[in-house]
Amino acid sequence: MVAMKPPLVTPNPRPVSIKSATPAVLQAAFSDNQWTNAANLAKQRHRATKDPYYLAVETAAKSQSDNVADRSAGKVAVESMVKDNTTVTDIDTLDMYELACSRLDMKYSETIGLLRARLVKAIPKDMNSCTRCFDACVYHSDWKNAQQIAASLNKNFASDRQFLFQYILATHQYALSEDCPEGSRRIFAQLTKAQADKAFNLHVATASQGHHNRASLTESEAWLWLIIRITHCGREENLELFRKPERGPLAFLEAGLLGPYKEAMDYLQKEEAWDDLFLIGKRILEEVICICQAEALAIEEDERVIDLRKLASAEIEQGTPPKESSAKKDLARAIGKARPRRSLKDHAFLDASCEWYLFKAFYDAARKHPDRKRRLREAHQLFAKTMEALAKAESMKPIFQRSYDLITLKILFERDSQLVPRSEGSTLRVIHLTNHMVEHYKEPGCFKDAQELFKGMSKLEIITFLNSLRIRGIKCVNIFQRLTLMSLAFKLRYYVMANSRFTCEFCDAVLDGSICTSCLKSIATNALDAYKSGMEDDNLRQNILPGEVVDPLSEIAVVGAVCLLRLAGLGYWVSTKDTNSPLYSVNMQLFLQAVLWLDSHVMATPPKNDMHRMLLVKLYLLMGCVTRARALWDGFDVKNAIIDSLGLLFVDRLSSVAPGTFILGSSYDNPVDPFITHYTRSLKNTTPKWIMGSLEVGSFSSLLDMTKSLTTQNTSCALVMSVVEERRGLRMKTGKVETSIEDEPIVRKLSVEHELHDPTDYGILSTLADGDLEPVDSGTSKPIHAIVNYGPLPSHTRAHLGLLAERFLDFICYAQPKEYKPSKAGQVIQLDLQYAFATCSHLQKDMQTLLGIADSKLSEEEKKAFSRQQEMALASLTSPEIWYYRIVWRLAEVVKNVLGLKTNPAPASEVRDYIRVHTKEVTENLGEQTTNFLAVPNSFQSELHGFHGFGALHAMGMLRESALAVKHTVNYLTVTAEKVKNVDKTRSSSASDLAWLAPELKKMAAAAAESENTIKARIKMLKGFVGDADGLQDRLCEWTFGDHTAAHEHDKEFKQEVREKLQGIVPKTDAEGWADQVGDSWRELIRGWAAVKFD
């Protein structure tokens, strides 16, 4: 299947004003949205004047009504004008026709956009009309016609630089758009490059002559030139160009154009132009050293500074704190006055010299050189001189010092990489890294520094470093420093374990799956001890932690809890027909202990660590405590643009777990309503307006970013899944959704060929071991965000399967209005059946493709492709989702073949047999899904039937969806058969009679009823389970702290140790309070399930 970009969502219509010369009464009716009155008045005016403008006004007014014929009048008129090569030369008339078509799905570039291009061609000297046409095409992302219009404007108004850059922009965008023919892309790319180079060369020529006129480039224009060069030109051509003094990164920097400078530097890094980067970095640092030396000399010679320095030293010697010293404050002001006035170039070079990306680029360039040692030594010397010069010029800031320390450490690592470590592993690199961690332990980025440097260290060095860091931490007198260093040691040891393959990189133990149980147990128990010591120190919690950036207690709790979760087996369930929940095979006691530990810290001291709260959100969703999860989730205040990157962490699969969030309360409480509101507003209104705003002010780089954002949002899984989740939630409430999914403008244009992506930023859950650093071994190892997720992460396959299932349910639930009574009923019903057959065939085929179900007639190569797709589908879905989508696919197969019988008057008996086979498979699949839903593990965990009930809520929700789909399908086929019989009595005994299928339909209906009864019984059981509040509290505490280990278990001592240490951390009253919160959350959840409609 070829991946394609989906078409953009049609933006809201732009405001259209009626001409001021029209009658006042027509203006008033149009402005007040009195569409019927406005249409009649415009019609009368058109009869009187024969002015085509009034015909356009009439058409636009009619298009706003609910009458289908009136609403389509604009489309008919525009398509007729396009077909007849009609040219509309009045811009206001064309605006009215655009409004008339705004509620219909039309390809803008082939309709209104084409008419706008014709207008510009007809009246090229009318700047106002041409500019309005260009703006309209850009607003609708019609770069095909926008390019033609921009070319005309640039040609006819050559003195206006705005039109030149709009032409360059439009040509660039058209070369990249889907509308540009494949054979023309290179031509338009070359045209774009030629025009951009022409504009840039004009700037260079005028700048070299000392002129500062309209030819000088703005930052946005320079950025556009760079983007065009990077997009459309080859590596060698660009590198040769960027080496020229007037066209390289330094030229942009000297002009104060920091954006283009960074863009060029990023390109050089991407293309690994290390020699160029080294020379640029060297030039910048040497220039900064000269600037700072001149400033330092001026400051040192200033008499006022000399006097104040002596006075400040005297005050400090007398015991005055530096922050309270008045002389110190006066000195800072005197230094500012003594410093020579900086030029734009000076400011730009100083800013660049202190940026981490320059440090990193210069360092990478040095270590990639063949003579690495010499280059690294030169780089180190330059960095040292720069920092010294900045300090003397009083321009050094703490963040610069940290960047310098880190880059120095990296250089030392590279220079020492050839040294053979001593047998004990205590090399200079270990010593340097340990000292760095101890010095910068308060910095949030300290952990990532070590992660990065671990890549170049030997196994022995890493082990030595971890032991050294742990010992340094234990020896610290300062409890905050001790706990922070210990938390870093725990996290780094976990990171090493998580990145091991086959055997543990720390202790050499053979991995159990993808984990080292020995390391996990050691980290967990030591973390419990460290956490207890910190919680017992009131001064630390009340006075020290509130003023610090990092919270070591939270980080210790997180790494300890994650170890317990890994030991519990979380994340190792396989997406097959054998499991109904991520918690199916998990050790519930270790799981609950991890949750209690994390929650107790939140209740005692609100954590600064976002991962702590997000981890709790995900764990509470797994155990069905949605109310508690939502309370924590609301603390993140996720809205607007952040929804796209974080929203699915909460709402994914929520409708099947907690339908009450969609049924109970007001629409304001609907958890996915902010998604749909955000996407609708952003795609149809906000982003198109921002694009036009950027175009108006000439911010071309911002415009390109906005168009990229528009495309990214348009291909987001979050957009699709929010719609699917809302519809499933509504179906829980009413049994079916009255509004068709085709009425959802943000998803109705999507098809399976359109590639979707998961936009979620999992960094908030990856602070222990980043996903891209996780090992790739037998396939069982997963990053933390995948371990705690309710099943596989969002994917293209799952999003499209969700859409297809919704379209199928729309199809079988559609009912014609009762008042609809066609005159030729027999002919109409035949056409309806043909349309229904085509629709269902398309849905069935798409679902079969996504599920990877191969047809026996396919070639071996095609079967292999389907097999790969099937593996991808299985990896994208939970087992309840696999059951559900396969049942929906089989139902679509049944309906398609039954409809095929009705449209074909001579059915073959084998087709009937084929249909019977599929109906039988639907019945069997539904029965198997029900059995799977009821399954509990054969161990002590089976005693926790109530807990497993809450853990399998997703399975219950998807079973209800499957049963509902079967019921609606049976009803659809029955109603369709009756309709055909009533219309054509002569065919009652022919192929259209479904009497032969009735027994199978009855079996399907009975299976659906049995599944629903099973769900009702489960809801009743869970309701009784949580009814006794005191009893539930006792059970939860017993599950968490009771001794449930069997005598033969090899880790009995460890589990007992964890229980005892956790009881020492969490007081009994706190544990009982937590159990009450869990119980309250479960009761609220069951109240929502009790409101689900089944009949």
N, C-alpha and C positions, 0 to 999 in steps of 0.2 A: 504494500500500500504506500503510495507516494504521499509524503507529508506536505501539506499546503498551509499557507497562512489564511485564517478565516477573514472574510470581509469585515470591515469595521462597522460598528454599530452606527446607524444613521443618527446624526446629531439632531437636537431639537431645532425646529425651524427658526431662522433668524427673524428678528422683529421687522415687520414690513409696515410702512406708513403709506396711507393713501394720499394721492396728490392733493395739494392744497387748492388746486383749481376746481376740484369736484364740488358738487352741491353740498352745502353744510349738513343737510339731513342725511346724505349718504355717508359723509365723514363720521357723523355721530353714531350711526347704526354700525358702521364697521369698527369703530374704536370701542364701542360698548359690547362687541361680540354678539350683536343681534343679527345672526347670520342669515336667517330667512328673509328678514326685512331688507338687509343689505343686498342680498342677491336679487330681490325683486326690483329694488331701486336702480341697481346697476343695469339690470335687463332693460328697464324702461329708458334709461339714459342711452344705452347702446342703440336701441331702436331709433331714438331721436337724433343721435349724432353720428352713428355708424363708426364711432371711434373704437378700434379693437381693444383699447385699454379697458373699457367698461365691460367688454366680454370677459377679459381676464379677471376683473374684479368679481364679476358674477360667478365665474368658475371657482375662484378662490373661496368665496363665501359659501358656495354650495358644498365644497369639499370638507368643510368643518362640520357638516351634519352627519347623522347616523345612517342616512339612507345610502345603501351600497352603490346605487347608480350615480347619485350625486357625488359621492365621495370619489368615484372613479373617473369623473368627468375630466379632471385635470390631466390624469394619466393618458386618457384617450386623446385629448387635444394635443398634448406634447408629443406623443408617439406619432400622431398624424403629421405634425409639423416637421418632425425629424425625417419621416418617410418621404414627405413631399419636398424636402430641401427648402423649407420655408425659413426665412431669416427675420427674426424679430429685432427691430432696430431701436425699440424704446426700452430702456433699462427698467423702468418702473413696471411695464407690462410683463417683462420677463421675471421680475421679482414676484409678481402676483402668481404666475404659473408655477414658480418654485414653491410658493406657499400652498398652492392647490395640490401639489404632489407630495407634500411633506409627511402625510400619514400613510403613504403607500410604499411598498418595497420596490424601488426602481433603481437601476444602476445609473448613478448620477452622471458618470462620465459619458454615457451613451445617450443621455436624454437632455436634461437641463444644462449640464456642462457643455455638451456639444452645441446647443443653441447659444450659449454665452460665447463660445469661440467664434461662431458665425457672426454674432453681433460685433465683436471686436474687429473681425476681418472687414465688416461692412463699414464701420465708422472708426477707423484706427486713430483719428486725431481727437476724438472725444475722450480726454483724459479721465474725466469723472466716471463715465460709463465703463470704460475699460478697466479702471482701477476697481470699481465695484464688482465687476465680473471676476477679476483675479481674486479678490478677497473671498467671494462666494465659493470659488473652486477650491481654494486652500481650506476654507472652513469645512468643506465636505471631503477633504483629502483626495480631490480629483486633480492629481498632479499632471495627468495627460493634457487636459485642456489648460490648466494653469501654466504649463510650460509654453504652450503656443501663445497665450495671452501675454505672458511676461516677455516673450521674444518680441512681440509687436510693440509693447510699451517701451522696451529698451531701444528699439529701432527708431520709433517716432519721437521719443523724448530722450535723446542720447545725452543731453546735458544734465539730467537728473541721476545722480549716483544711486539713489534708492532703487530705481528700476533695473540698473545693472546687476545689483546684488540679488534682487528678487528673481531676476532671470537665471542667475547662477544657481541660486537655491532651488528653484523649480526644476531646472534641468537635472540637477543632482538627484532630487527626490524622484523624478520620473524615471531616471535610469535605474533606480533601485525598486520601483514599484511593480506590482503584479501586472499592471496594465501595459507595461512596456514590452513589446514583442521580443522574444529571445534574440532574434537576429539584429535588433536595433539597440540592444543594451550597450554594446561596445561603442557604437557611434555616439550615443548620447553621453556616455562616460567620457569619451575623448573631447566632445564639445564642452562638457562641464569643466574639464581640466584646462582646456585652452582659454575659456572665458575667465576662469579664476586666476590663472597665471597672468593673463593680460591685465587684470585689475591689480594684482600684486606688483607686477613689473612697473606699472604706472606709479604706484606708491613709492617704490624703491628709487625710481628716476627722479621724482620730485623731491623726495627726502634728501637725496645726495646733493641736490642743487640748493638745499637750504630753504625750500619753499614749504609753507605749511598751509596748504589750501585744501579744497574738497577732495583731493586725491589721496590724502593720508588715511591709512586704515585705522578703523576702530578695533578694539579688542575682539568684538564679536565677528567682525569681518575677517580679521586675521585667523580667528579660530575656524571659521567656515572654510577658508582657503586650505588650512591644515587638514581638516577632516576630508575635504575633497581629494587632496594629494594622497592621504593615507588610504582612502577607500578605492581610488581608481588608478593608482600608479604602483609600479613594481618597487621592490626593495632597493635595488641598485640605483634606479633613477632617483628615488627619494633621498637616499643617503648622499649621493653626489650633490644633490641640490642643497641639502641641509648643511653640508660642509662649507658652503659659501658664506662669508661673514654676514652678508645682509639678509640671509634667509634661514639661518640656523637658530637654535634655541636661545643662544646668547643675544642675538639681535632682538628677539622678543623681550628678553629679560631687561636689556638696556633701555628699551622703550617703556618698561613698566607693564608689559602685557603678560601677567603671570599665568593666566589661563592657557594661552597658546604655548607658553614656555613649558608648562607641565605636560601638555598634550604631546609636544615634540619629544620631551624627555621620556615619556611613557613609550612612545613609538620606538625610540632608540633602544630602550631596554627590551621591548618585545622582539625586536629584530636582532638583539644581541650585538649591537654595534659598540663593543666594549672600549675600543681605542678612542672613539669619538666621545663616549661618556667620560672617560678618564680625563681627556684634555679639557672638556667643559667643566668638570668638577674642579680640576686643578686651577683653571682660570678664575672660577668664582671664588674659591677659597683664597687664592693669592690676592685677588682684588679686595676682598673683605679684610684681609690682614693689613693691606695698605691703608684702607679707609679707617680702620680701628686704630692703627698706629698714629695716624695724623690726629684723630680725635683724642687719643690718650695724651699726646704731647700737648695739645691745647688745654686739656683739663688740668694736667700736672703743672702747667705754667700759670694757671689762673690764681691770682693772689687770694681771692675770696674763697676758693676751694681749699687752698693750703691752710688758711686760717680756720675754716670750719672743720677740717679734718682733725686738726690739733684739738679744737674745742670738743668735738665728738669723742675723741679718744680719752680726753680728760673726764668727761661725764661718765663714760663706761667704766673707767678705773675707779670712779667714786661710787659705783654700784648702781647707776641708773640703767634700767633695762633698755636694750637697743630700740625696742618698739616705742618707748616712751621718751626717748631722747629728742629734745627740740632741735639740738644742733645737727642730729642725724637727718632730720626732716629738711632743715635749711640746706644741708649739704647736698641732698638729692636735687633740690631746686637749683642750687648754684651750679651743679654739674650739668644740668640740662641747659642752663644759659651759656656755660662755657663751651659746650660742644658746638663745633662749626655746623652751620646749616647744611643739612643733607640734601643732595639733589635727588630727583626721581630715580636715577640709576643707582645711587648709593642705597636708598631705601630698598629697592628691588633686590640688589645683591645681598644685603644684610638679611632680608627676610628669607631668601633662598638658602643662604648658608646655614640657617638654623633649622631647616626642615629635615625631617627624618628621611624623606624619600631621596634627597640629595646624598645624605650620608650613605644610605643603602646602595644607591646607584654607583657611587664612587667606589665603595667597598667591593661590590660585585665586579666592577670593571677591573679593579686591581687584582682580584683573585683569579680572574679568568685569563689574565695575561700569561704568556708562556714563561716569562721571567717573574713568576708570582712573588717570590720573596722580596725582590727589589721594589716592585710596585707596592706591595703591602707596607714595606718600610717607609716608602715615600708618602704613602697615604697617611700612615700613622703620624709621621712628622708634621704633615700639613694640618691634620686635625688638631694636633697638640698646639701648634702655633696659632691656629684660628681661635681655639678656646682661650688661650693666653691673651691674645689680642682683644677678644671680646671682654674678658675680665678686666683688663687694664682700661678699656674704654667705657667701663661701667655698663656694658650692654648684655652681660651674661644673665640668663634666667635659669631657674632650677630645672625646667623641662629640657633646656639645651644641655645641661650638665648630664642628665640621665641618658640622653641620646648619645652624647660623647662617650660616656662610660660603656654603654652597650656596644657601640661600634668598635671601641677599643678592645673590648672583650672578644668580639668576633674576629678582629684582626689577630689578636694573640692566639685564638683557637686555630686559625688558618696557618699561622707561622709555626705553631707547635704541632701541627697535624702529622708531620713526618717523624716526630720523636717516638721511639719505642717505649711504651709504658713499662714502668717497673713492675715487678711481680705483684706488689700489693695494689697496683693501680693508681697510686697517688701521684698523678702527673701534675705539671704546671696548669694544665687546662682544668683539672678538678679543683685545684686550689683557687684559681682565678674565678671559676663559676661559683664556688661556695662563697667566696668573699663578696661577689656581686650580689648573690641572693640575700646574704646577711645585711649588706648595705642598703639594698633597695627593697627590703621585705614588705614595706608599706605600699609599694606600687602595685596596682591591679594587674599590670602587664608582666609582672615578674614570672609568673607561671609559664606564660607563652614564650618568654625569653629562653627559659630552660628547655621547653619543648623543641624550639627551633635548634638549639645548640646540641641537643641529644643526637640529632641526625648524623653529626660528624664524630661522635664519641664511640669508643669501643665498649663492648659489654662490661668489661672489667672496670673501665672508668665510670660508667653509669652507676654500677653497684657501689663503687667506692664513694662517689659523690653523694648518693642517697644516704648512705650510712653516715657520711661526714655531716650532711645537712641535719639529719636527725639528732646526732650527738650535739652539734652546735645549738640546736633548738632546746634540747633537754638541759643544757648547761646555762641557758640564759636566765638571769635573775628577773628581768622584766617579763611579767607573765604575758603581756600582750605580744611581745616579740617572740616569746617561747611558743605560744600557741599558733602564731602566724607561721613561723618556720616549720612547726610540726604539721600544720595543715598543708603547707607546700610539699613537705616530704610525703605525706599520705597521697596527695593528688598525683604527684610525679611517679610514685611507685605504682599507683593504679594505672597511670598512663603507660608505663613500661609493660605492665602485665597485659593491658588491652591491646598492645601492639606486638605481642609475642606470637610466634607461630610454632606449633608442634610442642615446643618446650618453653617454659617461662624464662624470659630474659633476665629475671632477677634471681630466682632460686633454683632454676634448672629442672623444676618439676614438670612432668608430662602433663600437658593441658587436658582438662576434662571438657571435651567439646572445644570451646574457645576461651575457657577461663582457667585460671590457676586457683583452685580452691584454697590452697595453703596461703597464698598471698592475700586473697580476699578475706579469709578468716583473720589473719594477722592484722590487716588494716582495720577491719571492723572492730575488733576487740581493743586495739590501741586507740582508735578514734573514740570509742566509748569512754575510755579512761581519761583521755585528754579533754573531752567535752565535759565530763563530770568535774574535773579540776577547775575548768573555766567557769562553769555555772555556779560553783560554790564561792567564787570570788565576787562579792557584791560590788566592790570598788571598780572592778573591771567592767561589769555589766552596766552599772549606773553612771559612772564618771568617765571611763576611758573609751569604751566602744562608741558612744554617741558622737564623739568628736573625730573618729577615724573613718577613712574611706573604705577600708576592708573590714569584714566581720569574720574573724577566724572561727568563731563558734559555729556560725552558719555553714561555713565551708567544710568544717570537720563533720558536721551533721550530714551534709550532702554526700560527701565521699563515703562516710560510714554507711549511710542508708543505701547508697547505690551498691555497695558491696553486699549488703544483706539481700537486696533485690536480685542481684546476679546469682547469689548462692541459693536463693529461693527458686531459681529456674525461670524467672520472668524473661520473656523474649525468645524462648526456645520452642514455642508452639509452632507447629507447621500448618500452613493453610491448606488443609485437606478436609475430607468428609469426616475425619475422626475426632475433631475437636470443635467445641461450640463457643469457646471463650479463651481469651489470652491468659486467663487465670486457671484454666482447666487442670493443668499439671503442676501448678505452682505450689510450693510449700506455703500455706496460708499464714502460718505463725510468723515466719520470717518476713513475709510481705506486710502483715499488720504491724509488726514491730518497727519496720522501716517507716511506715506511714505515721505511726504514733510518735516516733522520734522526731521526724520532720515537723509534724504539727505542734508538738509540745514546744519546740523552739519558736515557732511563729507566734504562739499564744504568749510565751514568756518575753520574747524580744523580737519585734518585727524585723525580719532580715533585710539587709541591703543587697543581698545576693538574689538577683532575679531568677536564677536557675532554681533556687530553693523553692520559691513560691510556684513557679511553673511546673516543677517536678511534682509538687503536691497536687496541683490541678489535674495533671495527667493521671496520677495514681487514684485520686478520688473518682475520676471518670471511669476508670477500670473497675472499681468496686461499686459503682452505681450511686455514689454520694454526690449527686449532681448539684444539689443546693449548696453544699459546702464548696464544691469546685467552683461554682459560679461566684460565690462570695470572694474567693481568692482571685478569680479571673477579673472581676470588676475592678480590683485594685490596680490592674495594669492600665486601665482606661484606654483600651484599644478601640480606636475609631479612625474614620477617614482613611488616609493613605496607609496607616499601619495595619489596617484590617487585612489588606492583601498579603502582607508578609507574616502576620501572626494569627489571624483570625481562625484558620483551620485547626490550630492547636486545640481549640475549645469546641468548635461546632461540628467537626468532622464526625459523622455517624451518630450525632446527638439525637436525631429524631427517632432512631430505632432503640435508643437506650432510655431516653426520658421524654416520651411524648407529651407529658404534662407541661413542659416548657412551651409547647405550641398550643396546647388546649386550654390550660388554665390561665387566668390573668388577662390583661389587656394586650393589644397588639404591640404596645411599647415594650412588653416583656419578651416578645418574640426574639430569640437570640440571633436569627439570621436576617431579621429585618434591616439592621444597620449595613449588612453586606449588600443587599439588593439596592438599598437607598444609595449607598456609596457608589456602586458600580454604575447604576443608572444615571446618577448625577454627574459622575466623572466622565463617563463615555459619551453622554448625550449633551452635556452642558458645560461643565467646568473646564475640562481639558481643551475642547475646541475653542472656548473663549480665551483661555491662556495662550493658545497657539496664535489667535488673532491679535492678542495684546503684544506678544513677542514680535509679530510681524510689523505691527504699527510702530514700535519703538526701534526696530532694526536689530533686535537681539536674536540673531540667527542661530547661535549655539543653543539658546534656550528653546527656540522653536524646534530644533532637531531633537533635543531631549524630550520635549513634550510629545512629539510624534512617535518617538520610540516608546515612551510611557504608554501612549494610547494603544500601540500594537501589543505591548507586554500585557496590559490589563485585559485586552481583548482575547488573549490566548491563555488566560489564567484558569487553572482547575478550580480555584476558589470561587470564581464567578459562576461556574457551572454547578458546583456542589452546593453552593448556597441556595440556588433555585431548586435543586433536587431535594435538599433537606427540608426546605419550606413546604414543598408539595407533599412530601411524605408525612410531615407533621400535620398538615391540614387533612390528609386522608385518615389519619388516626382519629381526627375529630368528627369528620362527616362521612367517612366511607369512600368518598370520591371527591375530586377537585373539580369545581364547576368551571374554572377558567382554564382554557387550553394553554399548553406550554408554548404554542405558536404565538400567543398573545404577549409573551415575555420578550420584549425587543432585544434584550441583551444576550439571548441564547438562540433565538429562532433561526438565525442564519447559519448556525454551526452544523457541520456534518462530520462523519467519521474520518474524512480525508484531512480535516483541519487539525493540525498538531496543537495539543494543549500541554502546558507545563505546570509543575508545582511551584508556586511562588514563595512558599513558606521559608522563612529564615529560621533554621534550626540552631543557629548559633547560641540562642538563649538556653539551649539544653545540651550544649556541647563543650562546656568549659572544662570538663575532665579529660576528654579525648576527642579531638576534632574529627568529624566524619571523614575528611579526606586523609586523615592519618591512620584510620583504623586498618587493621590487617585484612588482606584478602586471602582467606584460606579455604576451608571446606564449605563455606557459605553459611555457617552457623553464627559467625561473629557479626554483631550489629552495633552501630553507634547507639548512644543512650537514647536519643530521640526516637529511634525505631523500637527500642526495647520497651519503652513506656507508652508507646502509641497503641490505640485500640485497633490493632491489626495493621496490615500493610499501609504504607504512606500513600497520600493522594497521587494519582497517576493519570496519564492520558487515557488508558484503557478503561479505568473505573469511571472516570468522568463521562466518557461517551456512552458506556453501558447504562449509566444512570439516566442520561438523556433519552436513550432509545427506549428504555423501560417506561419512562414517563410518556413518551409519544405513543407507545403501544396502549397504555392504560387510557390515554385520551381517546385513542381510536375506538376501543371497545366500549368506552363509557359514554360516547357521544349519543345524544338523543335529539332527533329533529323536533322542532317546536310542534305542538299539537295542532296549531292552526295551519300548518303547512300541508296543503292538500293539492298536489299537482293534477292537472287535467288529464294528462297521459301517464297514469300511474305505472303501467307496465313498462313503458319505455324508460321512465325515470328510474324505476327500481333496477333495471338492467344496467343503466349507466352508473348508478350508485354502487352496484356490486362490482362493476369493472374497476371503478376508482378505488374501492375498498381493497380489492384483490391486489392492485398495483401498489397501494400504500403498504399493505401488510407484507407483501413480498419483499419490498425494499427494506422494511424494518427487520424482517427475519434474516435476510441476507447479511445485513450489516452486523447484527448480533452474532451470527454464525462466524463471520470474519473475525470479530473482536475476541470471541471465545476460543477461536482456533479450532473449530470443529470441522474437520476435513470431510469432503465428499469422496465417496469411493471411486468416482470417475476421474479424479484428479491424477496428474502425473506424479511420479515419485518426488520430483523437485518441489512441486507445489505442496505435496503432503508434508515435506520437511519444513517448508515455510509456515504451514499451518501448525505444525508441531511446536515450532519456536514461539509462535504467537500464543499457543495454548499454555506453554510454560510461563510466558509473560503475564497472561491473564491470571493464572493460578497464583503467581507471586504478587499480584496486585489486589487480590480480594481475600476477604475472610471466608471461612468455610460456609457460614450462612449466606453470604453474598453469592458464592458459587452456586449453591442450591437455587437461590432466588433467580439469578439471571439465566440459568439453564432451564428452569421451569418456564420463565417468560419466553425464552427462545422456542421451547417446545410448543407452548401455547400459540405463538405466532405461526409456527409451522402448521399446527392443526387448523387454525383459522384460515391461513392462506390456502391450504388444500381443500377445505370445505367450500370456500368462496370460489375456488377454481372449478369445483363440481357445478356450482350454480351458474357460472358463466359459460360452462361447457355442457351442452345438453346431452352429450353421450359419454358419461363417465365410465371408466374401466373399473372392474371389480377390484383390481389390485390397488387402485388409488384408495378405495374404501378400506381395504386391509391395512394400507400404509397409515391412514388416519387413525384406525383403531389401535395400531401399535403405538403411535405417539400419544394418544389419550391414555393408554395404559401406562406408558412411561411417565406421563405427568402425574398420574395417581400414585404410582410407585415412588417417584421422586419426592412428592409431598409427604408421603408416609415415612420415607427415610429421613427427610428433613425434620419431621416431628420427633422421630426416635432419637436423632442426633441431638435435638434440643433438650431432650429429657436426660441425656447421658450424664453420669457423674463418675469421677475416677474411682477405681477399686483400691482404696487405701483409707487411711485415717481421714483423708480429706473428704471422703464421701459422707462422713458424719456432719460436715459443715454444709448440709443441704441448703440451708437458708442462704449462706454466703454464696454458694454456687448459683443459687437462683438469681441473686443480684449481679453476679459476675457474668451470667448468660443472658442479660437483658437484650443485648444486640441480637442474639440468636432469636429471642422471642419476637423482637420487632420485625426482623426479616421473615420469620415464619408467618407472621400476620400479613405481611405484604404478599407473600406467595399465595396464601389462602385467599386473599382478597382478589388477586389477579385471576386465580382459577374461577372464583365465583362470578366475577365480571365477564370472563370469557364464556362461561356456560350460559349466562344470561344473554350475552350478545348473540351467540349462535341460535339460541332458542327464539329470541325476538326476531332475528333476521329470517329464520325459517317461517315463522308465522306471518311475517310481512309478505314474503313471497307467495305463500299459499293464499292469502287474502286478496292479493292483487291479481293472481293468475290461477283461477280454480282448476283450469285444465291441466296444470303441471303438478297438482298435489300428489300424484302417485309417481311422478317422474323423479329424475335425479335430484331435484331441488328439495324433495321431502327428506327431512332429517330423522325419520322414524328409525332407520337402521342405526343411527348414531345415538339415539336417546338413552339406551342402557349405559353407554360409556360416559355420557354427560352426567347421568345420575351418579355414577361412581365417582366422577370428579367432584361433583357437588358434595357428595357424602364425605369424601376425603377432606375437602376444605372445611366442612362443618366439624369434622373430628379434630382437625388441627386447631380450629378456633376454640373448641371446647377444652382442648389441652391447655391453651393459653389462659382461658378463663380459670381453669383449675389452678394453674401456677400462680396467677394473680391472687386468687383466694388464699392459697397456701402462704404466700409471702405477706399478705395482709394480716393473717393470723400470726405469722412469725414475729412481726414487728409490733403487734398489738399490745403485748405486755412489756412496758418500758423498763421496769426493774429487771425482769427476766432477761431482756435483750442486753441490758447493761452488763449483767453478770456473765452472760454467754460471751460477749465481746472481750471482756477482761480475761475470761478463762481461755479463750482462743489465743489471746496475745501472750499471756503469762503462764498458762497451764503447762504441765509436763506431759507432752503428747508423743515423746520419742519412744520408739520401740526398743526393746533390750538389745537387739542385734544391730542397731544403727551405729555406724562407725563415727559419726560426729555428734554423738549424744552429749559429750562433755562440752563441746563448743556451744551447742544450743542452750545448755543449762547456764553456761557462762554469760551468754548474751542476755538471757532472761534476767539473771541476777543483776547484771550491770545496768540494764535498762530500767529495772525497778529502782535502782539507786539514783537514776537520773530523773525519772518521771514519778512524782508522788502519786499515791493511790487516788487521791481526790482529783488530780489532773487527769489520770487515766480514765476515771469514771466520767468526768466531764466530757472527755473526748468521745467515750462510748455513747454518751447521751446525744452528742452532736451527730454522730454517725447514725444513730437510731432515728433522730428527727429528720435527717436528710432522706433516709430510706422511707420513712412514713410519707413524706411529701412526694417522693417518687411514686409510691404505690397509689397515692391519691390521684396522680395523673394517669396512671395505667387503668385505674378503675373507671375513668371517664372516657376511655377509648370505645368508639362505636364498633360493634361487631355485626349487628343485624341491619 
